[in-house]
Amino acid sequence: MYDRARPFAARVRWAKKETRDTSTFALWIEDEAIRRQYTFSPGQFNMLSVPGIGEAAISISSGPEDGPLLHTIRVAGNVTSAISGICASNIVGMRGPFGNGWPMQEVEGKRLIVIAGGLGMAPLRPVVRHLIKSGMGHGTDERPVLIYGARSPRDILFRHEFQSFGRLFDVHITVDKADPHEHWKGRTGLIPPILEEIPLHGPGTIAFLCGPEVMMKCLINEFMLRGMPAEQIFLSLERNMNCAMGTCGHCMFGPKFVCKDGPVFRYSEVRQFMAVQEI
């Protein structure tokens, strides 16, 4: 059994620029024995490292049934800047997978609402792809819903995949603002007005949220006002995860470690801490 806490080599198969500051990297685990043993659940993350630079927690953006492991990375610091400059065939260090995943077992029989903002689409893409490939998500008479919001049309991640997502999901895309030169014909505005248009059935609905915390707090309020139990609202949190094993303490959220107890939490687990500033 390989030790997920120890770095192993992963080769860059290909890289694809998604937006002006975000790219997707396909990584292939070099060691065949580790590659056979490696499994992950939608919502988990890996620690990726560049020698001499450092290490960063990056969500897995491919589905469990896909081939190479995809990681969608926005340039936001030294490590992500270094990774963004890596070419195909180069090697990066990898540890993982870490954290828990989205509760896929709780989706069956409920109407799923997936809401992502910005880069939050990356850890939710595996949910969408897994449900499409596995045939899950058909447990109710109503289609599952996917709502995605981006800053502008050119900031939309995986934009060419949303048509295929529509095979299973009722897809809604909106942007905060569109430049007249972008010829955007889609929706402009925030996510909450879209959610107001979606029928909710309280205990018969389950929600997965990932994006800026201010967005998630607003959406949670809407869900709660419309009778949805806090136990059926799940959110993925982002904190400074340096070790991924709950030892360094950098990612503490109240009494919990985001790297070990999360990054996916039931809202009922963390609601008392969501209102506390700077946690």
PEZIBEL-V617835 format. One record per residue. N is the residue number from 1. PSI is psi in whole degrees, -180 to 180 (999 if undefined). D_FIRST is the distance of its C-alpha to the first C-alpha in Angstrom with 1 decimal. Layout:
BEGIN
n: (N | N)
psi: (PSI | PSI)
d_first: (D_FIRST | D_FIRST)
END
This chain:
BEGIN
n: (1 | 2 | 3 | 4 | 5 | 6 | 7 | 8 | 9 | 10 | 11 | 12 | 13 | 14 | 15 | 16 | 17 | 18 | 19 | 20 | 21 | 22 | 23 | 24 | 25 | 26 | 27 | 28 | 29 | 30 | 31 | 32 | 33 | 34 | 35 | 36 | 37 | 38 | 39 | 40 | 41 | 42 | 43 | 44 | 45 | 46 | 47 | 48 | 49 | 50 | 51 | 52 | 53 | 54 | 55 | 56 | 57 | 58 | 59 | 60 | 61 | 62 | 63 | 64 | 65 | 66 | 67 | 68 | 69 | 70 | 71 | 72 | 73 | 74 | 75 | 76 | 77 | 78 | 79 | 80 | 81 | 82 | 83 | 84 | 85 | 86 | 87 | 88 | 89 | 90 | 91 | 92 | 93 | 94 | 95 | 96 | 97 | 98 | 99 | 100 | 101 | 102 | 103 | 104 | 105 | 106 | 107 | 108 | 109 | 110 | 111 | 112 | 113 | 114 | 115 | 116 | 117 | 118 | 119 | 120 | 121 | 122 | 123 | 124 | 125 | 126 | 127 | 128 | 129 | 130 | 131 | 132 | 133 | 134 | 135 | 136 | 137 | 138 | 139 | 140 | 141 | 142 | 143 | 144 | 145 | 146 | 147 | 148 | 149 | 150 | 151 | 152 | 153 | 154 | 155 | 156 | 157 | 158 | 159 | 160 | 161 | 162 | 163 | 164 | 165 | 166 | 167 | 168 | 169 | 170 | 171 | 172 | 173 | 174 | 175 | 176 | 177 | 178 | 179 | 180 | 181 | 182 | 183 | 184 | 185 | 186 | 187 | 188 | 189 | 190 | 191 | 192 | 193 | 194 | 195 | 196 | 197 | 198 | 199 | 200 | 201 | 202 | 203 | 204 | 205 | 206 | 207 | 208 | 209 | 210 | 211 | 212 | 213 | 214 | 215 | 216 | 217 | 218 | 219 | 220 | 221 | 222 | 223 | 224 | 225 | 226 | 227 | 228 | 229 | 230 | 231 | 232 | 233 | 234 | 235 | 236 | 237 | 238 | 239 | 240 | 241 | 242 | 243 | 244 | 245 | 246 | 247 | 248 | 249 | 250 | 251 | 252 | 253 | 254 | 255 | 256 | 257 | 258 | 259 | 260 | 261 | 262 | 263 | 264 | 265 | 266 | 267 | 268 | 269 | 270 | 271 | 272 | 273 | 274 | 275 | 276 | 277 | 278 | 279)
psi: (128 | 158 | 108 | -16 | -13 | 136 | 143 | 162 | 138 | 131 | 139 | 114 | -47 | 163 | 142 | 127 | 122 | -49 | -172 | -29 | 11 | 135 | 154 | 132 | 130 | 118 | 140 | 121 | 125 | -43 | 120 | -39 | -43 | -41 | -38 | -34 | -22 | 123 | 156 | 164 | 149 | 129 | -15 | 171 | 163 | 157 | 119 | 140 | 151 | 122 | 134 | -7 | -54 | -162 | 147 | 147 | 125 | 128 | 147 | 125 | 6 | 163 | 159 | -25 | -5 | 175 | -103 | 153 | 123 | 138 | 121 | 118 | 127 | 134 | 118 | 7 | -171 | -45 | -49 | -33 | -41 | -43 | -39 | -22 | 1 | 140 | 165 | 141 | -10 | 162 | 139 | 159 | 147 | 140 | 147 | -171 | 160 | 164 | 179 | 176 | -177 | 143 | 75 | -29 | -19 | -3 | -37 | 129 | -1 | 158 | 122 | 133 | 115 | 124 | 125 | 142 | 127 | -129 | -11 | -13 | -24 | -53 | -10 | -18 | -41 | -32 | -49 | -47 | -40 | -43 | -39 | -44 | -33 | -15 | 6 | 171 | 2 | 22 | -8 | 172 | -18 | 144 | 149 | 157 | 138 | 118 | 128 | 132 | 136 | 165 | -42 | 169 | -36 | -5 | 6 | 123 | 147 | 37 | -27 | -1 | -14 | -28 | -42 | -33 | -29 | -8 | -30 | -41 | 151 | 105 | 133 | 127 | 136 | 156 | 149 | -42 | 140 | 130 | 138 | -28 | -10 | -9 | 41 | 125 | 2 | -164 | 144 | 133 | -176 | 170 | -41 | -41 | -30 | -44 | -35 | -22 | -11 | 124 | 133 | 149 | 41 | -118 | -15 | 6 | 145 | 141 | 138 | 123 | 139 | 127 | -165 | 141 | -34 | -36 | -47 | -39 | -41 | -44 | -40 | -43 | -42 | -45 | -46 | -41 | -26 | 19 | 19 | 130 | 142 | -27 | -16 | 13 | 121 | 138 | 147 | 122 | 154 | 126 | 177 | 93 | 99 | -34 | -25 | 8 | 10 | 25 | -30 | -25 | 0 | -25 | 23 | 136 | 95 | -130 | 1 | 155 | 123 | -36 | -33 | -45 | -19 | -148 | -8 | 127 | 147 | 143 | -33 | -24 | -31 | 6 | -36 | -19 | -18 | -29 | -6 | 124 | 142 | 23 | 999)
d_first: (0.0 | 3.8 | 6.6 | 9.1 | 11.8 | 11.9 | 13.9 | 13.1 | 16.0 | 17.5 | 20.8 | 23.7 | 24.8 | 27.9 | 29.5 | 32.2 | 34.7 | 35.1 | 37.8 | 39.6 | 36.9 | 33.7 | 31.6 | 28.6 | 26.0 | 23.8 | 20.5 | 18.4 | 14.9 | 15.6 | 12.4 | 12.2 | 8.6 | 7.9 | 11.0 | 10.1 | 7.3 | 9.5 | 12.1 | 14.8 | 18.1 | 21.5 | 22.4 | 19.2 | 19.2 | 17.5 | 18.6 | 20.2 | 21.6 | 24.3 | 24.7 | 27.8 | 28.3 | 25.7 | 23.2 | 23.9 | 22.4 | 23.0 | 22.8 | 21.3 | 24.4 | 23.2 | 22.6 | 19.3 | 21.0 | 22.1 | 21.0 | 20.4 | 19.5 | 22.9 | 23.8 | 27.4 | 28.6 | 32.0 | 33.3 | 33.7 | 33.0 | 32.0 | 28.4 | 29.2 | 32.3 | 30.3 | 27.8 | 30.9 | 32.2 | 29.3 | 30.2 | 28.4 | 26.3 | 25.6 | 22.2 | 21.1 | 18.3 | 15.9 | 13.8 | 12.9 | 13.7 | 15.7 | 18.4 | 19.6 | 21.1 | 24.5 | 25.2 | 25.4 | 25.9 | 29.1 | 30.7 | 31.8 | 35.4 | 36.2 | 37.6 | 35.1 | 36.5 | 34.3 | 36.0 | 34.8 | 36.7 | 36.3 | 32.7 | 31.7 | 31.6 | 28.4 | 26.1 | 28.3 | 28.3 | 25.0 | 26.7 | 29.7 | 27.9 | 25.6 | 28.8 | 30.7 | 28.2 | 27.4 | 31.1 | 30.6 | 33.2 | 36.1 | 36.4 | 39.7 | 42.9 | 42.4 | 40.2 | 37.4 | 38.6 | 37.2 | 39.1 | 38.4 | 40.5 | 40.6 | 43.0 | 44.8 | 44.5 | 43.0 | 40.2 | 38.9 | 35.3 | 34.3 | 38.0 | 38.0 | 35.5 | 37.5 | 39.7 | 36.8 | 35.6 | 39.1 | 38.3 | 36.8 | 37.6 | 41.0 | 40.5 | 42.5 | 42.4 | 44.5 | 45.1 | 46.6 | 49.2 | 50.1 | 52.1 | 55.1 | 54.1 | 50.7 | 52.5 | 50.2 | 51.3 | 48.7 | 48.8 | 49.5 | 48.8 | 46.2 | 43.8 | 45.4 | 48.5 | 46.3 | 44.6 | 48.1 | 48.8 | 45.8 | 46.6 | 44.4 | 44.2 | 42.9 | 40.3 | 39.9 | 38.4 | 35.1 | 34.7 | 31.9 | 33.2 | 32.0 | 34.4 | 36.7 | 37.0 | 40.8 | 40.3 | 37.9 | 40.2 | 43.1 | 41.4 | 40.2 | 43.9 | 44.9 | 42.5 | 43.5 | 47.2 | 46.8 | 45.3 | 41.6 | 39.6 | 37.5 | 34.6 | 34.5 | 34.5 | 31.1 | 30.9 | 28.4 | 29.3 | 29.0 | 29.0 | 28.2 | 24.4 | 23.8 | 20.5 | 19.0 | 18.0 | 21.4 | 22.3 | 24.9 | 27.0 | 28.3 | 27.5 | 29.0 | 31.1 | 33.2 | 30.9 | 27.8 | 25.3 | 25.2 | 21.7 | 20.2 | 22.8 | 23.6 | 24.4 | 25.7 | 28.1 | 30.7 | 34.0 | 35.0 | 32.3 | 33.6 | 37.2 | 38.7 | 37.0 | 37.7 | 41.4 | 40.8 | 41.5 | 39.1 | 36.1)
END
